[in-house]
Amino acid sequence: MRPNANEYETELRLNGEVIVLDGMPYQGRTVLPEGPEQFAPLERWAKGVAETLGEPVTWRAVEKGELAGRGTVQPGPGAQNRRAL
């Protein structure tokens, strides 16, 4: 692992459940650099999935069993709800 970086258990959730698209659960381990923007990659990941699904997506990062960060992102105004298609 890189110096000044931490490893997190990460996941994306929709309505409290881990998102599974095409049989792939959106969870795993992620190494993120320390700093004020350390969770920005998770926010971008969640934003892309929210745009695809057309619904708000919550990201979570857990380190050593403790919640280290969490946020919810909204899809943009032009996003279409994939489940409604």
N, C-alpha and C positions, 0 to 999 in steps of 0.2 A: 504494500500500500504506500502511496505517496506521503511524504512528510506534510504535515498541516492539512490532512484529509481524514475524514471519518467514514466508516462503513455503516450503512443504515439498511434496515428492512423497509422496503417501500411498497406502496400499493396505491392503486386508483380505485375509488369507490363511486357507485351510483346508487342512491337510495339505501345506503348502508351496507351494500354488498360489493365484494370485489368484482370488478368488471371482467367479463370473459367475452372476448370477440374472436370468432372463428376458432373456438376451442382453446384459445391462449389466455390464461389468467394474467391480468396486468398487475403483477406483484413480483418481487424479487429482492436482490441485494444491489445497492448502488453506493459507489464511493463518490463522495462530494467534498470539495475543498472547503476548508473553514473560511468564514468571512461573512460579511453582511448579505451577500447574494448567494449563499451556499444552497438554498433551496430553489433558486431560479430555474434550474433544469427540470425539477419536478413540476413547477408551475407551468412551464412551457409544454411538458409532456401532457399534463392534465388539460391544458387549453386546446391542444390538438385533438385530444379524444373528445372533449366537450363539443368542439366544432363538428366532429364526425357524428356524434350521437345527437346533437341538438339539445342537450340537457346539461345542467350543472354537474361537474365532476369534482370530487374531493380527493386530494392527495394526502398521504400520510407518510411520515418518516419516523421509525422507531430505532433507538439506539440502546442496546443492552437492556431491552425490555421496557424502556421508558419512552414515552412520546416525545420526540425531539422537535417536530414541526408538523403543521397541518394547515391546509387552506382549501378553499373552494373557489373554482373558477367558473365563470358563466360563458356559454357560447356567444359568439358575436350575433348581431341582429340578422344576418343573412343565413345563419345555420338552419338546417332543416332537421327535424326530429327523425332519426333513422328508424326508430321503432314504429313510427306512424306510417312509414312507406309500405 
